[in-house]
Amino acid sequence: MKMLLMGNEAIARGAMEAGINVATSYPGTPASEVFATLARHAPEVGFYAEWSVNEKVAVELAAGAAYAGGRAIVSMKQMGLNVASDAVMSLAYIGVRGGLVLVVADDPGPHSSQTEQDTRLFARFAGLPVLDPSSPAEAYAMTKYAFTLSEELGLPVILRPTTRCCHSCQDVEVGTILPPRPVPGFTRSPEWVILPSLSARKHRWLVEQEARARLLFNDSPFNTATLEGRTGVITSGVSYGYVVEAMEQLGVKLSLLKIGTPYPLPQEKVVEFLAHLDQVLIVEEQEPVVEEQVIHLAWRQLIPCHISGKHDDYLPRTGEFNVDIVRAALARFLGVKSTPPAALTPPELPQRAPTLCAGCPHRGSFYAFKRAARGQEVIFSGDIGCYTLGAAPPLRALDTCLCMGASLGLAQGLARIEPQRRVVAFIGDSTFFHAGLPALANIAHHKAPVTMAVLDNGTTAMTGHQPHPGMSLDIKAIARACGITCVLEADPYHLEATIQAASQALAEPGPSLVLLRRPCPQVTSSERCCTVDPSLCTGCGFCLKELGCPAMSWKDDHINIGPTCNGCSLCAQICPAGAIREVRK
């Protein structure tokens, strides 16, 4: 049976056909739909599925299931692997009993990430096998294979789709979804307790397993070669599709080796391929993971084949590839002219800068704190989420943004080095539980003069409105339990009350926390909206200049409020002419 599946849906389908027992994740683009698909099917299929508090906990939970012989899958974006790395590095030494697949979606570009780091490098660092799908259909097949490989090697296996593979769609020939496999259960053994003596022995075992994986990959159906003369291309991942299309556009036939298992490299397959060539171009997005292994192998085997790629600047180490980039590199490599297909001229589009949604409560939170901070030397530390858009004009309410939970840590450093300036750390509710709790404890323990502004919109909004622990746990109670005595709450739709709470928190000599609570308008409905009385509007534009709400625009000589308004009424609260009022929709 064929199904039209997005790459992430294909991965989820493969996992269910493998008979998984447990699925965990923390949301992050481009990986979020993997678990979202699994979660929809979990009740009917019968496996356990949860959005975990962060990626480290997600991996540890899945590892526990695999210790007992269950099959488990964890999905995350590449930045999430940084959070999970402590567990993953040690897990490579300990190993697993049941199949454990780590789906780590990379984001070349990047489109929605702080970095475009390459998970294949992490796999090599950890000594774990990695599979690199070129299409949704291959991602489906690799997922099923990854569980078998994991159990054969006793290791976690990394599946590394990239954004284009995750979000493109393809007809996929699928099989039957299986019920969760019977679990043999956890057996006590010293092998599960990672002590230095065990680590020394298991490191040698890990090296041996890498060698085993390399031998298995030599016969893998995901590594395929076609011979068409003495000039060739080695490619991996989604770049395979670009290479095939580029060759068609250039009208050339070249020998082609597609690598689906970039680490460890299938050496016999590569040596056999290189033996037929005089020159080869290696095409892979991001870092030269395959290229460096091929160069090392060719040097060691004394293979007289000229190798080109990133090291001699035919292709970049940065950014996302496309057919145009690959075609130009291939034409230069072959010494032929590259004539791109006639391009369509797109219509001129209006400029649309990223902005917070109409009615987003974060807009009121940022505006209130900026108002409360007037006349003071205040630094605003930001974090990862929708609210990172608070750095953009006209709010300009964030001065820093580093990584998940870093707003609280950075704020402490800034406060210590510049005690004459107050520091406000903005952090979302989901991020607070993901990575903010240790920093909160540190602030309380060391009594750092930091004001924490927790933006509680009741969801993990940026990645698709996933649940998080803040939906059942009391953030104010947690802060008080940690020793924060100044704990306040405000509704950012009520501007003056929020300004008052922000002012009180800023005046506190020690640490303080303000919980800014209002549901995300994308998951709630409102019966109210705002309207402008043209006869009273002076056309000053103050509301638009101050708030930048996308529901507002100019119409003739006055402000107009469009249908996306959800009645937050911030504009009405700051209008100097009293021209805006709230009405029923």
Secondary structure, DSSP 8 states (H G I E B T S, - for coil): -EEEEEHHHHHHHHHHHTT-SEEEE---TTTHHHHHHHHHHHHHHT-EEEE-SSHHHHHHHHHHHHHTT--EEEEEEHHHHHHHHHHHHHHHHH--SS-EEEEEEB-SS-SSSS----HHHHHHHHT--EE--SSHHHHHHHHHHHHHHHHHHTS-EEE--BHHHHH-EEEEE----------------GGGS--HHHHHHHHHHHHHHHHHHHHHHHT-TTSEEE--SSEEEEEETTHHHHHHHHHHHHT---EEEEES--BS--HHHHHHHHTT-SEEEEE-SSS-HHHHHHHHHHHHHT---EEESTTTTSS-SSS---HHHHHHHHHHHHT----------------------TT-HHHHHHHHHHHHTTTS-EEEE--SSGGGGGGSTTT---SB--STTHHHHHHHHHHHH-TTSEEEEEEEHHHIIIIIHHHHHHHHHHT--EEEEEEE-SSBTTTT-B--GGGTS-HHHHHHHHT--EEEEE-TTSHHHHHHHHHHHHH-SS-EEEEEE---TTSS--SEEEEE-TTT--S--HHHHHH--TTEEEETTEEEE-TT-----HHHHH-TT--EEEEE-
